[in-house]
Each structure stands twice: as C-alpha cells, then as structure tokens.
Amino acid sequence: MNYGEIKNFDIANGEGVRVSLFVSGCTHHCKNCFNPETWSFDFGKPFTEKTEQDILLWLAPDYIDGLSLLGGEPFEPANQKSLLPFLKKVKQQYPDKTIWCYTGYIFDSELLCESRARCEYTDEMLSLIDVLVDGEFKQELYDISLAFRGSSNQRIIDVKASLKENRVILYSVKSGKI
C-alpha cells in the first residue's frame, strides 16, 4: 500500500486533534474529489514499518485524540490488507484513542453485504474503527457548514453501536452541525 500524506496535527478530519493517514488508491473517482491524486494506487510513498512506527509515535501525546484514515479509499481490498495489521497495533498500543475512517462505500449496503469492497479483512477492520464517515462525496449535495463531511448524503456512524445493534446508529458529534 502507498500513502499520499500524513498529517500529525489534524483538526479537520474527526473530533479533537488527530493523526491523519491519507492512503492511495480509490476506484470511486467522485466528481470534484478534494484529493484526486490519491486515486492511483501507485501515488505517494510506500507504507512501511518505519511509517507505522512514526504514526504510532505521533499518536503518543495525551493531546492527540486518535487516528483518522482517509484517501484515496481505506476500504479498497488491497488497502484493507495493509491497514488491518496496523490498526491492530494502534488499538493495542492506544486502546483509549479513537479511529475514524472516511469511505465512499456505504456501511450497511456495501461494507456489511456482498460488494466489491467486502473481503476477508472487512469485518475485523470495522471492529477496530470507532467512527465511520460513509458515502461518496456528491458535489450537488456539498455543504460547507457540515461537520466532518463534505456532502449531506454522507453519514457519521458510530460503528461499535451499529455492529452491536445490527442497524445504523449515527454518531453524536460533540460540536458542530452534523
């Protein structure tokens, strides 16, 4: 897996101060995507053991609330294969920090059901994610006033509660318009 960028102090992609990893590779190709260079799986730099160690180090301070995964597309099967072992390390080392993930795939109809995204890593990867922002960016539904998402079709989902209840439970954002 490659990545396009890592932000070690990000306040735009989830609650609090976060470390954000922008993976490469996306087959959605949303119109007016904010990061089209990451559509290519070859874009950026290789995600190595050193990259993992750097991110784990950046997650250490108490003022860092967690990790955010963006893209590209974290739920492309090739990316899931690389992200799953890393997310296990994050949760093992920092069980109280949250993991947010942004995906163009729909949680209940594509990640939990048969789809091009669903593979042998999907269920375990979802079990490690706390908050999922799902749905492709849609320019015609763009709304700058929305917290943590670009278009009104996208949902902010409490993954743990949703998996437990076997239905979509929206996440309650502590501040801002959802």
TORKOL-4160 file (C-alpha; in steps of 0.2 Angstrom, whole numbers, padded with zeros to 4 digits, m for minus):
178
<pt num="1" X="0000" Y="0000" Z="0000"/>
<pt num="2" X="0005" Y="0018" Z="m0003"/>
<pt num="3" X="0000" Y="0034" Z="0005"/>
<pt num="4" X="m0001" Y="0051" Z="m0001"/>
<pt num="5" X="0001" Y="0061" Z="0015"/>
<pt num="6" X="0001" Y="0060" Z="0034"/>
<pt num="7" X="m0004" Y="0075" Z="0045"/>
<pt num="8" X="0002" Y="0073" Z="0063"/>
<pt num="9" X="m0009" Y="0088" Z="0069"/>
<pt num="10" X="m0026" Y="0087" Z="0061"/>
<pt num="11" X="m0042" Y="0095" Z="0067"/>
<pt num="12" X="m0052" Y="0094" Z="0051"/>
<pt num="13" X="m0055" Y="0075" Z="0050"/>
<pt num="14" X="m0063" Y="0070" Z="0066"/>
<pt num="15" X="m0065" Y="0076" Z="0083"/>
<pt num="16" X="m0051" Y="0083" Z="0093"/>
<pt num="17" X="m0033" Y="0083" Z="0087"/>
<pt num="18" X="m0029" Y="0068" Z="0076"/>
<pt num="19" X="m0015" Y="0060" Z="0066"/>
<pt num="20" X="m0022" Y="0058" Z="0048"/>
<pt num="21" X="m0016" Y="0045" Z="0036"/>
<pt num="22" X="m0021" Y="0048" Z="0018"/>
<pt num="23" X="m0020" Y="0031" Z="0009"/>
<pt num="24" X="m0018" Y="0029" Z="m0010"/>
<pt num="25" X="m0030" Y="0020" Z="m0021"/>
<pt num="26" X="m0048" Y="0024" Z="m0025"/>
<pt num="27" X="m0060" Y="0017" Z="m0038"/>
<pt num="28" X="m0074" Y="0029" Z="m0034"/>
<pt num="29" X="m0067" Y="0044" Z="m0043"/>
<pt num="30" X="m0080" Y="0056" Z="m0036"/>
<pt num="31" X="m0083" Y="0072" Z="m0046"/>
<pt num="32" X="m0073" Y="0087" Z="m0038"/>
<pt num="33" X="m0064" Y="0075" Z="m0026"/>
<pt num="34" X="m0053" Y="0085" Z="m0014"/>
<pt num="35" X="m0039" Y="0073" Z="m0017"/>
<pt num="36" X="m0039" Y="0065" Z="m0034"/>
<pt num="37" X="m0021" Y="0062" Z="m0035"/>
<pt num="38" X="m0024" Y="0048" Z="m0022"/>
<pt num="39" X="m0035" Y="0038" Z="m0035"/>
<pt num="40" X="m0019" Y="0030" Z="m0041"/>
<pt num="41" X="m0013" Y="0015" Z="m0030"/>
<pt num="42" X="0004" Y="0020" Z="m0035"/>
<pt num="43" X="0003" Y="0038" Z="m0029"/>
<pt num="44" X="0014" Y="0043" Z="m0015"/>
<pt num="45" X="0026" Y="0033" Z="m0004"/>
<pt num="46" X="0026" Y="0015" Z="0002"/>
<pt num="47" X="0018" Y="0012" Z="0019"/>
<pt num="48" X="0032" Y="0004" Z="0028"/>
<pt num="49" X="0036" Y="m0002" Z="0045"/>
<pt num="50" X="0045" Y="0014" Z="0048"/>
<pt num="51" X="0029" Y="0024" Z="0043"/>
<pt num="52" X="0019" Y="0013" Z="0055"/>
<pt num="53" X="0032" Y="0017" Z="0069"/>
<pt num="54" X="0031" Y="0036" Z="0065"/>
<pt num="55" X="0012" Y="0036" Z="0066"/>
<pt num="56" X="0012" Y="0026" Z="0082"/>
<pt num="57" X="0025" Y="0039" Z="0090"/>
<pt num="58" X="0014" Y="0054" Z="0084"/>
<pt num="59" X="m0001" Y="0046" Z="0092"/>
<pt num="60" X="0008" Y="0045" Z="0109"/>
<pt num="61" X="0004" Y="0063" Z="0116"/>
<pt num="62" X="m0011" Y="0065" Z="0128"/>
<pt num="63" X="m0017" Y="0079" Z="0117"/>
<pt num="64" X="m0019" Y="0068" Z="0102"/>
<pt num="65" X="m0037" Y="0060" Z="0102"/>
<pt num="66" X="m0034" Y="0047" Z="0089"/>
<pt num="67" X="m0031" Y="0042" Z="0071"/>
<pt num="68" X="m0041" Y="0046" Z="0055"/>
<pt num="69" X="m0040" Y="0036" Z="0039"/>
<pt num="70" X="m0044" Y="0045" Z="0023"/>
<pt num="71" X="m0039" Y="0043" Z="0005"/>
<pt num="72" X="m0040" Y="0038" Z="m0008"/>
<pt num="73" X="m0050" Y="0024" Z="m0001"/>
<pt num="74" X="m0046" Y="0014" Z="0015"/>
<pt num="75" X="m0059" Y="0001" Z="0011"/>
<pt num="76" X="m0052" Y="m0004" Z="m0006"/>
<pt num="77" X="m0047" Y="m0023" Z="m0003"/>
<pt num="78" X="m0029" Y="m0020" Z="m0006"/>
<pt num="79" X="m0028" Y="m0006" Z="0007"/>
<pt num="80" X="m0038" Y="m0016" Z="0020"/>
<pt num="81" X="m0025" Y="m0030" Z="0019"/>
<pt num="82" X="m0011" Y="m0017" Z="0024"/>
<pt num="83" X="m0022" Y="m0007" Z="0036"/>
<pt num="84" X="m0029" Y="m0021" Z="0046"/>
<pt num="85" X="m0012" Y="m0026" Z="0055"/>
<pt num="86" X="m0008" Y="m0008" Z="0058"/>
<pt num="87" X="m0025" Y="m0004" Z="0066"/>
<pt num="88" X="m0022" Y="m0019" Z="0077"/>
<pt num="89" X="m0006" Y="m0011" Z="0083"/>
<pt num="90" X="m0014" Y="0006" Z="0085"/>
<pt num="91" X="m0028" Y="m0002" Z="0096"/>
<pt num="92" X="m0016" Y="m0012" Z="0106"/>
<pt num="93" X="m0005" Y="0002" Z="0110"/>
<pt num="94" X="m0018" Y="0016" Z="0112"/>
<pt num="95" X="m0034" Y="0007" Z="0117"/>
<pt num="96" X="m0042" Y="0024" Z="0123"/>
<pt num="97" X="m0039" Y="0033" Z="0106"/>
<pt num="98" X="m0052" Y="0033" Z="0093"/>
<pt num="99" X="m0050" Y="0028" Z="0075"/>
<pt num="100" X="m0061" Y="0037" Z="0062"/>
<pt num="101" X="m0062" Y="0032" Z="0044"/>
<pt num="102" X="m0068" Y="0040" Z="0029"/>
<pt num="103" X="m0075" Y="0029" Z="0015"/>
<pt num="104" X="m0085" Y="0031" Z="m0001"/>
<pt num="105" X="m0093" Y="0014" Z="0002"/>
<pt num="106" X="m0110" Y="0013" Z="0011"/>
<pt num="107" X="m0108" Y="0005" Z="0028"/>
<pt num="108" X="m0124" Y="m0006" Z="0028"/>
<pt num="109" X="m0126" Y="m0010" Z="0010"/>
<pt num="110" X="m0108" Y="m0012" Z="0004"/>
<pt num="111" X="m0096" Y="m0015" Z="0019"/>
<pt num="112" X="m0108" Y="m0027" Z="0028"/>
<pt num="113" X="m0115" Y="m0035" Z="0012"/>
<pt num="114" X="m0108" Y="m0043" Z="m0003"/>
<pt num="115" X="m0099" Y="m0029" Z="m0013"/>
<pt num="116" X="m0083" Y="m0025" Z="m0022"/>
<pt num="117" X="m0076" Y="m0018" Z="m0006"/>
<pt num="118" X="m0080" Y="m0033" Z="0005"/>
<pt num="119" X="m0066" Y="m0045" Z="0008"/>
<pt num="120" X="m0059" Y="m0057" Z="0021"/>
<pt num="121" X="m0052" Y="m0041" Z="0031"/>
<pt num="122" X="m0068" Y="m0030" Z="0031"/>
<pt num="123" X="m0077" Y="m0037" Z="0047"/>
<pt num="124" X="m0061" Y="m0036" Z="0058"/>
<pt num="125" X="m0056" Y="m0019" Z="0051"/>
<pt num="126" X="m0073" Y="m0012" Z="0055"/>
<pt num="127" X="m0072" Y="m0020" Z="0073"/>
<pt num="128" X="m0057" Y="m0008" Z="0076"/>
<pt num="129" X="m0065" Y="0008" Z="0069"/>
<pt num="130" X="m0075" Y="0019" Z="0081"/>
<pt num="131" X="m0082" Y="0031" Z="0069"/>
<pt num="132" X="m0085" Y="0029" Z="0050"/>
<pt num="133" X="m0090" Y="0043" Z="0038"/>
<pt num="134" X="m0098" Y="0034" Z="0024"/>
<pt num="135" X="m0104" Y="0038" Z="0006"/>
<pt num="136" X="m0096" Y="0046" Z="m0009"/>
<pt num="137" X="m0094" Y="0064" Z="m0010"/>
<pt num="138" X="m0108" Y="0072" Z="m0021"/>
<pt num="139" X="m0104" Y="0089" Z="m0027"/>
<pt num="140" X="m0123" Y="0093" Z="m0029"/>
<pt num="141" X="m0125" Y="0090" Z="m0010"/>
<pt num="142" X="m0109" Y="0099" Z="m0005"/>
<pt num="143" X="m0112" Y="0109" Z="0011"/>
<pt num="144" X="m0098" Y="0119" Z="0019"/>
<pt num="145" X="m0107" Y="0120" Z="0036"/>
<pt num="146" X="m0107" Y="0101" Z="0039"/>
<pt num="147" X="m0095" Y="0095" Z="0052"/>
<pt num="148" X="m0083" Y="0082" Z="0047"/>
<pt num="149" X="m0090" Y="0078" Z="0030"/>
<pt num="150" X="m0092" Y="0086" Z="0013"/>
<pt num="151" X="m0109" Y="0082" Z="0007"/>
<pt num="152" X="m0126" Y="0079" Z="0015"/>
<pt num="153" X="m0128" Y="0061" Z="0009"/>
<pt num="154" X="m0113" Y="0056" Z="0020"/>
<pt num="155" X="m0116" Y="0049" Z="0037"/>
<pt num="156" X="m0106" Y="0049" Z="0053"/>
<pt num="157" X="m0109" Y="0032" Z="0060"/>
<pt num="158" X="m0105" Y="0025" Z="0077"/>
<pt num="159" X="m0098" Y="0009" Z="0071"/>
<pt num="160" X="m0097" Y="m0001" Z="0088"/>
<pt num="161" X="m0115" Y="0003" Z="0092"/>
<pt num="162" X="m0121" Y="m0001" Z="0074"/>
<pt num="163" X="m0112" Y="m0018" Z="0075"/>
<pt num="164" X="m0119" Y="m0021" Z="0092"/>
<pt num="165" X="m0137" Y="m0016" Z="0087"/>
<pt num="166" X="m0136" Y="m0023" Z="0069"/>
<pt num="167" X="m0143" Y="m0007" Z="0062"/>
<pt num="168" X="m0135" Y="0010" Z="0058"/>
<pt num="169" X="m0133" Y="0021" Z="0073"/>
<pt num="170" X="m0127" Y="0039" Z="0069"/>
<pt num="171" X="m0113" Y="0046" Z="0079"/>
<pt num="172" X="m0117" Y="0061" Z="0090"/>
<pt num="173" X="m0104" Y="0074" Z="0086"/>
<pt num="174" X="m0100" Y="0084" Z="0101"/>
<pt num="175" X="m0099" Y="0101" Z="0092"/>
<pt num="176" X="m0104" Y="0107" Z="0076"/>
<pt num="177" X="m0118" Y="0104" Z="0064"/>
<pt num="178" X="m0120" Y="0086" Z="0058"/>
